[in-house]
Amino acid sequence: MKRRKGGFSMIEVLVSLVIICIGVLGMVALQTRSVALSQDSVQRSNAMVLANELLELMRSNRDQVVASDKVKIDGAYIKQPGTNFRTKALDAGKTCLTRDRSAGGETVAGQDLGCWLNQVKALLPVTDTLIASSFAVCPASGVPPLPSSDTTGNTTPLKACEANAVAPVMVVVAWQDVSNDSLNCPRGVCYYALRSEL
């Protein structure tokens, strides 16, 4: 009479459990990576929408950006890297949605920037320091280079900002990469640059 080995089935079950556990751990890691990439995608989409919105605000108040078909270096919307946006307070009792933009001018431009910055702070992980150092609205004749470190510690793609008044306008939006996992965000700061004619 042959006797069956009783422990062999148990080993098969344990090996199966190990394989299933490895598969589940792989799925969890994949899901975690997927969530991080989805968040990165949402932030990039928000940056694109915000840059386009600012460009449209500038187009609707064109006299504050362009004079004699040239970009005004000192226009109300223009912001060089390392400076602050020139915002203006809203009129008493008005909100960003109820204010009157029909008159145009420098006051409307300042209010546009204030309302736009409120949206930036609501939609992107930014600080006031990051906004001052890494955001820009400037004339740019060249394509913005990828961010790289230089001797001054500048990590923005703003080497394309120029004082050339005939160049198209470039809007640069930056945000902190909260996942610190994106290959396109050196040193944890991501950028979106939009160049366009007005």
MOFEN-V637746 format. One record per residue. N is the residue number from 0. BURIAL is # if it has 16 or more other ideal C-beta (glycine too) atoms within 10 Angstrom, else .. Layout:
# MOFEN-V637746
n->N burial->BURIAL
n->N burial->BURIAL
This chain:
# MOFEN-V637746
n->0 burial->.
n->1 burial->.
n->2 burial->.
n->3 burial->.
n->4 burial->.
n->5 burial->.
n->6 burial->.
n->7 burial->.
n->8 burial->.
n->9 burial->.
n->10 burial->.
n->11 burial->.
n->12 burial->.
n->13 burial->.
n->14 burial->.
n->15 burial->.
n->16 burial->.
n->17 burial->.
n->18 burial->.
n->19 burial->.
n->20 burial->.
n->21 burial->.
n->22 burial->.
n->23 burial->.
n->24 burial->.
n->25 burial->.
n->26 burial->.
n->27 burial->.
n->28 burial->.
n->29 burial->.
n->30 burial->.
n->31 burial->.
n->32 burial->.
n->33 burial->.
n->34 burial->.
n->35 burial->#
n->36 burial->.
n->37 burial->.
n->38 burial->#
n->39 burial->#
n->40 burial->.
n->41 burial->.
n->42 burial->#
n->43 burial->#
n->44 burial->.
n->45 burial->#
n->46 burial->#
n->47 burial->.
n->48 burial->.
n->49 burial->#
n->50 burial->#
n->51 burial->.
n->52 burial->#
n->53 burial->#
n->54 burial->#
n->55 burial->.
n->56 burial->#
n->57 burial->#
n->58 burial->.
n->59 burial->.
n->60 burial->#
n->61 burial->.
n->62 burial->.
n->63 burial->#
n->64 burial->#
n->65 burial->#
n->66 burial->.
n->67 burial->.
n->68 burial->.
n->69 burial->.
n->70 burial->#
n->71 burial->#
n->72 burial->.
n->73 burial->.
n->74 burial->#
n->75 burial->#
n->76 burial->#
n->77 burial->#
n->78 burial->#
n->79 burial->.
n->80 burial->#
n->81 burial->.
n->82 burial->.
n->83 burial->.
n->84 burial->#
n->85 burial->#
n->86 burial->#
n->87 burial->.
n->88 burial->.
n->89 burial->#
n->90 burial->.
n->91 burial->.
n->92 burial->.
n->93 burial->.
n->94 burial->.
n->95 burial->.
n->96 burial->.
n->97 burial->.
n->98 burial->.
n->99 burial->.
n->100 burial->.
n->101 burial->.
n->102 burial->.
n->103 burial->.
n->104 burial->.
n->105 burial->.
n->106 burial->#
n->107 burial->#
n->108 burial->#
n->109 burial->#
n->110 burial->#
n->111 burial->#
n->112 burial->#
n->113 burial->#
n->114 burial->#
n->115 burial->#
n->116 burial->#
n->117 burial->.
n->118 burial->.
n->119 burial->#
n->120 burial->.
n->121 burial->.
n->122 burial->#
n->123 burial->#
n->124 burial->.
n->125 burial->#
n->126 burial->.
n->127 burial->.
n->128 burial->.
n->129 burial->#
n->130 burial->#
n->131 burial->.
n->132 burial->#
n->133 burial->#
n->134 burial->#
n->135 burial->#
n->136 burial->#
n->137 burial->#
n->138 burial->#
n->139 burial->#
n->140 burial->.
n->141 burial->.
n->142 burial->.
n->143 burial->#
n->144 burial->.
n->145 burial->.
n->146 burial->#
n->147 burial->.
n->148 burial->.
n->149 burial->.
n->150 burial->.
n->151 burial->.
n->152 burial->.
n->153 burial->#
n->154 burial->#
n->155 burial->#
n->156 burial->#
n->157 burial->#
n->158 burial->.
n->159 burial->#
n->160 burial->#
n->161 burial->#
n->162 burial->.
n->163 burial->.
n->164 burial->.
n->165 burial->.
n->166 burial->#
n->167 burial->.
n->168 burial->#
n->169 burial->#
n->170 burial->#
n->171 burial->#
n->172 burial->#
n->173 burial->#
n->174 burial->#
n->175 burial->#
n->176 burial->#
n->177 burial->.
n->178 burial->#
n->179 burial->.
n->180 burial->.
n->181 burial->#
n->182 burial->.
n->183 burial->.
n->184 burial->#
n->185 burial->#
n->186 burial->.
n->187 burial->.
n->188 burial->#
n->189 burial->#
n->190 burial->#
n->191 burial->#
n->192 burial->#
n->193 burial->#
n->194 burial->#
n->195 burial->.
n->196 burial->.
n->197 burial->.
